[in-house]
Structures are given as C-alpha cells and as structure tokens.
C-alpha cells in the first residue's frame, strides 16, 4: 500500500463489507482507516479522526 511506503498521503480500499480491510489496515502504524457505507458516513472518519485511508463497502454502494 502506497500510504505505508510514504508514496501517498491518502488511500482507498475496497472490499465486500469494507470491515476486514479496515481492520487489517489499522494494524499498520501509519494508517488511520475509516469504514464507509455511504457518502455521509465517508466524510466522518476524515473530519473527526484524521483518517488517511477510507475502506469502502462494495456490497453497499453502486458504481455511480
């Protein structure tokens, strides 16, 4: 992941529920990952927890 290698300041992870990716990402010292199920919730980890990675739940969003 580019954030761990200091190649990027922010990142996005996508998996079915988003939860597993989020938990795995948060095991790394440089990662503060938040889980997003919709646009409103996606804003909160960055605003309130200074998240630098967003984990998106693919099963709960559309391609649009």
C-alpha distance (Angstrom), angle and dihedral (degrees) to the residues before:
residue distance angle dihedral
X1 . . .
X2 3.79 . .
X3 3.83 94.3 .
X4 3.81 92.1 58.9
X5 3.82 90.7 49.6
X6 3.84 90.9 48.0
X7 3.82 89.9 -117.3
X8 3.81 92.5 120.5
X9 3.80 135.9 25.2
X10 3.82 95.3 -145.3
X11 3.79 137.5 24.0
X12 3.79 144.4 -172.7
X13 3.80 126.5 -141.3
X14 3.80 123.3 -166.7
X15 3.80 127.3 -165.0
X16 3.79 137.7 138.6
X17 3.78 100.5 -81.1
X18 3.80 97.8 6.5
X19 3.78 89.2 -138.7
X20 3.81 99.5 97.8
X21 3.80 92.7 48.1
X22 3.79 90.9 48.1
X23 3.81 93.2 51.2
X24 3.81 92.7 46.5
X25 3.81 92.9 47.1
X26 3.81 92.8 50.4
X27 3.81 90.4 60.4
X28 3.82 88.3 74.6
X29 3.81 118.3 85.5
X30 3.81 95.8 -133.0
X31 3.81 95.5 48.5
X32 3.80 128.8 88.8
X33 3.79 102.9 175.9
X34 3.79 126.5 -174.4
X35 3.80 128.0 -166.6
X36 3.82 120.7 -124.6
X37 3.79 127.7 -163.2
X38 3.80 96.0 165.8
X39 3.81 140.9 2.5
X40 3.81 95.7 -89.8
X41 3.80 93.2 51.8
X42 3.83 91.6 43.1
X43 3.81 90.5 64.8
X44 3.80 95.7 54.2
X45 3.84 102.5 68.9
X46 3.81 90.7 55.2
X47 3.80 95.1 43.0
X48 3.80 98.3 43.9
X49 3.81 106.0 24.0
X50 3.82 104.9 27.6
X51 3.83 89.8 -120.0
X52 3.79 115.3 -172.9
X53 3.82 96.6 -171.3
X54 3.79 129.2 49.5
X55 3.79 122.1 -155.3
X56 3.81 111.7 -154.3
X57 3.81 122.6 -155.8
X58 3.83 102.2 -134.8
X59 3.82 93.9 -167.3
X60 3.80 91.3 60.4
X61 3.81 101.9 45.6
X62 3.78 136.1 61.3
X63 3.80 126.8 -128.2
X64 3.78 88.8 -109.3
